[in-house]
Amino acid sequence: MAQPMADTAIFFRQQAARCQRLAWCCSDEKTTESLRLMGEDFLLKAQQLESGQNDSVIEVKPIQS
């Protein structure tokens, strides 16, 4: 059973906040930047879902090393 859009957007907002907290605590610059970018991507996905711009399958990009 698929999750309602609001629940999915909430999930992405929670993930964005988690990435931001981890980035704040991290001392490695490369990891901090990766976490910050992931947080921005999660937040964008949440905003798209909330505005109805992206109601298809969500694709989360893997971290580039």
C-alpha positions, 0 to 999 in steps of 0.5 A, a space after each residue: 500500500 502506497 503512503 499518502 503524499 503528505 507522509 512521504 513529504 514529511 519523511 523527506 523533510 525529516 531526512 533533510 533535517 537529519 542530514 543537516 544535523 549530521 553535517 553540522 556535527 561532522 568535521 570532515 569537509 567532504 562528508 559535510 558537503 555531501 550531507 548538506 547536498 543530500 539535505 538540500 535534495 531531500 528538501 527539494 523533493 518534499 517541496 515538489 511533493 507538497 506542491 504537486 509537481 512530482 507525484 510520480 516515483 521519487 528517485 534519490 540519488 546516491 552519494 558520489 564519492 
